[in-house]
Amino acid sequence: MYNIRHLAGIAREGFADMGPAVRQAFNANPDDDRLDEVYGSPPRTRIMAFAVFAIVAGELITGLFPELPLNKFIHWPAAVTGLAFAVLIRRYLFVGERVREGVKEQDFPWLAASLAMPLGLLLLEFLISQVVARLGGNGLAFGDVLVMFVNELGVAAAMTIAVAALCFSSNWTKGVWNLAVRLLVFRIMVYVTTLILLQIGIVGPILTGILNSVFGISIPEWITELADQLSYVGVMSVIYLAVIGATWTVCRRSFGELLEVGEVDILKTMEELSEDPKTREKKQKKREEKARKKALKAEARKNS
C-alpha cells in the first residue's frame, strides 16, 4: 500500500518547509508572531513550563498506576503533553469571536512550530527513560540504540497526529473519535511491521542463507539480529518521518479551510497523501468502474 520512496519524498517536503517556521517561532523578535496570545507572556518560557509539567504529569500516571492495562498502548507523557497543547491551541482557534477573527492563514507556521519545544523535551525524556531501563538489564548494543531512537520517532509521530486531529475539528467529540480510530489502525500497522521485521525477522535469515549457500560463510547470530534491527530502523524511520512531514504539509494546506468552516478531516487527507500515487490511481479507477457498472444496472432496471 505504501511506497518507501514516496514516503521519503513526503518527509523531505514537510521538513524542508518546517525549518524556517521553527526559526520564526523561536527567534528573538516577538513581533514575528503572536505566541503570547496562545500561551501567555513570556510565551517561550511558558511553553517550556507547560511541556515540563505535562511530561511530569504523564510520568506520575505511569508510576502511580503501573498495572493499568492502557499502559501497554499509551505513552502517558506524550498523551498528556499532546492533550495539553491541543487544548491551548484549540482555545486560540475556536474560543472567543475576537480571538478567532484575529487568526489568519499566515499564522499557521509559527503556531504549529511552537510544538517543536515540547516534542524535543518529550523525546529527550523518552530517551533517558529507555536508557535507564535498559542499563538495568544486560546493557545496550548498537542495534538496541537504533531501535530506541526509532521508537522515539514513533512517539513524536503519534503526538503530532493527535494534536493535529484535535485542533482541526471544532467538534471535540468528533475529533477524539476520528483520532482514536486512526491511531488504532496506525498501532496495528506498526505492530505487524515490528512483528515481521524485528520479532520474526526476515532480512537476517535471508542474508544468512545467501552467505552460507553461495559463499559458504557462517555468520554469528548477533549479525543476523543486527540485520533485522537495521531493516526495522530503516523502514520505520521513513514511515514516522513521513507521518510528521505529511501532518505538517496537510495542516498547512488546510489551515485556511479550517478558519473558514471550522472542520477539516486531515487524517483522511493524510492517508490519501501517504498512498503511493499508482495505488491511489488504481483505487480511483476501481471506484469509477464500480460507479459506471452501478449506473448501467440502474439504467437497465429503469428500461425493463
Order of alpha helices (4+ residues) and beta strands (2+ residues): alpha-alpha-alpha-alpha-alpha-alpha-alpha-alpha-alpha-alpha-alpha-alpha-alpha
